[in-house]
Every structure is written in C-alpha cells, then in structure tokens.
Amino acid sequence: MPSLRNAIGLQELTDKSSGIWRALVAEFLGTGLLNFFGCGSAITGNIVAVSLSFGLTVAAVIQAIGHVSGGHVNPAVTFGLLAIGKISVIRALLYVLVQCAGAIAGSTVLLALSPSEQSLGEVLLKNNTTPVQGFGVEFFLAFILVFVVCGACDPNKPESKPLAPLIIGLAVAIGHIVGIPRTNTGMNPARALGSAVVTAKYDDHWLYWVGPILGGVVASLIYTHVTGPAKPSDRSYNTVPTDEKELQQLTGRKGAQPI
C-alpha cells in the first residue's frame, strides 16, 4: 500500500531528497529562538510588548526557515497539518521531538543569561482561571493560529504567500493578548514545555498540550472539509476589486451608473 507507506513516511529517513535532517535542525533552531526572544520579553511585564515579541519572532523564524521545514515551530501546527495529510507521521513525530528540544535549549540559554528572579515566561493559570477554562482558552488560541496558517499557506492563494509569515505572526500576537491574562499563553506545547523545564513548574501542564493540539487539529479539519480550501477560480477571498470588470463597475465606466 504505497499511500499508507507515504503517510507513515519511513522512506523520508533515508531519502536524501526529502531534506528531513535539515528540516529537523531548522525546527530545533526555530523553537529555540522563539523561547529565547519570546519568553525573554516577559521581563517587561507589558502584555502588548510580550505579545508583539512572540508574534514578530514567529514571523521572523518562518521567514528564515519556512522554505526548509515549513516553519511549524509548534506541535499544534504540526499535528494540525498531520491531520489533513500535509506531513507524514514520522516527520511529524520527529518535528515535535526537536521542537521540544529546541524550546528547552532556548529557555536554558535564556535562564543562563538572565538575572535571578526574572520571569522566564512560565505558563500558569491567572486571575482565578480554572483548569477547564484554561483548556478552552488554549484550544481557541491554537485554533485561530492553525486556521490562519491553513488560509495563509493555501497553495491556491498565491497572493497570500509573501505576507504569510507576518499574517501568522499577527495571529500569534493576538492570541497572546487574549491568553496572557488567563493562562499566560502557551499556544504552543513545546514553548510551554521549555519554560516549565527551566522553572520546574508543571502545574496544570496537561492543558497546555491537550488544548492546543486539539485546537490545531480541529482548525485544520474545519478549514479543509467545512469552509473548504480556495480554488484557483475562487475570488471570494478578495476584499478589494482586482479585475478590470470590477474596477469599471465601481468607476461608472461601460454603462455602470455611479453611486
């Protein structure tokens, strides 16, 4: 069954053209940089500054390694794409392993270069948020991220490709603005694990894995099977007129009456 073999992806381990080893290094570096710069901004204590730091770091990392590994840097993204067949099982599992290792490495470097008693971006429930509520928050934080990833990277929307890193980074920033006052925003199981390891704080850690992964999987399935990916002839994504006929109608040419 070639389709099953391709879905599992064992051949990628020996096929030099798959580029899997370069991709694994890229994912390791990407999550390491995310934890260093994103969590490093926690010292500011400013929600907007921390949110922008995470969002812009994600955008920068995707721009740097997206052509190598896809720029997942998040198990929720990886499992979401696995659910719709965009990545093999073997590659997905290896991605998650190196993402976790990279996040731990990034947080470890941050710890070594930080003054004592500084916040290292550890995840924790805040403002009387219950574990169930925290799970729901983390679910929707990853949902919006993966939903945006699917839309920004839809191959039938080439106009979105140049802006994809920034668009995805903005989704991350928005998620942090909502999540920081409630769960301190995991949104990314690997990022949460990295902070937990260096601070030895694992309270309610399960929800920072289960919530984002489920949110990512549901988002990718909804985009693929409910809203549907874009088609080459689908113009419904355009928010401004893009063809000559539409422009003529709006400007009153060729018999169209001006408003």
Secondary structure as UniProt FT lines:
FT   HELIX           2..8
FT   HELIX           10..13
FT   HELIX           16..18
FT   HELIX           20..40
FT   HELIX           41..44
FT   HELIX           47..69
FT   HELIX           75..83
FT   TURN            84..85
FT   HELIX           89..112
FT   TURN            116..117
FT   TURN            127..128
FT   HELIX           131..152
FT   TURN            155..156
FT   HELIX           158..163
FT   HELIX           164..183
FT   HELIX           189..199
FT   TURN            203..206
FT   HELIX           207..222
FT   HELIX           223..227
FT   TURN            232..233
FT   TURN            236..237
FT   HELIX           244..251
FT   TURN            254..255
//
